Every structure is written in C-alpha cells, then in structure tokens.
Amino acid sequence: MLTVELRQAQATDTVYVTAIDIGIVTDRGAAPKVEVVQFGQRDQTFTIPLDKEPLDVTLDPITWLLMQAGEFAKKALLVTWNPRARLGGRQGR
C-alpha cells in the first residue's frame, strides 16, 4: 500500500481541482505504472494498493501541470507499503 500526502501551497486562498498523475516504479528497469488521482483539497491523502514496495514515486511524471514540486521523501507516514493490502480488500495468497 502506498500512501501519498499532497499539499497545495500557493499563496492565494484558491484551491485548484485537477487530476494528477502519480508514477510508481516497483521493478528495476520497468516503466512507471501511472495512477491518476483527483486532487481538489488544500491537503489531501491518497492510498494506492501495490503488490510490491515502490522503488520510485514521481508526481506528474509527464509534467502536464504547471507547478513546482518538491521531492518525495520515504517516511513512515508519507510512503508506506503493506503487502497484504489488495484492491477490493482481497488478501494475498
């Protein structure tokens, strides 16, 4: 399970609503799997089911959005992986 916390940090009170891509690499040399999330709050957390621990996570990998983004950091509360979590609540075999 991958947990991503995002924050809109613009200086205005405006909160933008947009789809945003999150590129996830779980195998060396593989192309990133792209998950699309709907980002429409100042602070928002997204949980993405994964079969493996991510090797790399990239926000907006194709750079569709005009934005400045910092680096993702692997932290206990920011990026977590649970090998038993599956889509639809199914457990691993």
N, C-alpha and C positions, 0 to 999 in steps of 0.2 A: 504494500500500500504506500503510495506516495502522497504526502500532504504538502501543498504549496500555499503559502500565505502571500497575498499581494496587497499593496497599498498604493492608492492614487495620491501622489504627493504634490500636485500642482498648488500654486499659491492662492488660487481662487476658490470660492465655495462650490464651483461647478463640479459635479461628479459625472464623468463620461460613462456611457453604456456602450460596450463593444464586445465582440467576440475576440478572444485572444488565443493564439496557438501556444502550446507548451510541447516542445520537442524532448523526447525521452529516449535515451540510449541505454539498453540493458545488455547488449552483446558487443564485444570489441569488434570494430570494423563494420558494424551494421549501420544502416541509415536510421535516423531517429524515427520513432513512432510519434506521430503528432496527434495530440489530444486538443480539442477545441473546447474552451470554457467560456461562459457568458460572464463578463466582468462588468458589474454595474453598481458597486458599492465602494465607498472610500476604502474600507478594509474588508477583504474577503478571503476565505479559506476554501481551497478545492482539494478533494480527496480523489485520487485516481488509483484504481486497482491495478496491481502489477504482479507478474509471476516471478520476477527476479528483482534484486536490488538494483536501482539505477546506477549506471556508471557516469552519466552526464545528464543534466537537465538544462534546457535553453528556453528562455522566454522569447516568444515571437521569432523563431529560427529563420524565417524567410524575410523578416523585417518589413511587414506590412504596415505597422503602426509608426507614426512619427512620435517617438518618445525617447527618453533617456532611461536606461535601466541599469541597475547595479548588478553585481554578480550574485548568483545563487550561492548560498552557503549551506553546507550539510550540517544541520543542527538537530538535536533531539526533538525539538518542537517544530522545525521547519520542514525537514525531509525525513520521513520515517518509512520503514518497509516492514510489512507483515506478510510473510509467505503463505499464511493460511487464509488471508482475505481474498475473495474472488468476486467477480460480478454476480449479482443476484444472491449473495450470501452463501454460495456453494463452498464447501470445504475442499481442501486439497486431497488427492488420492493417496 
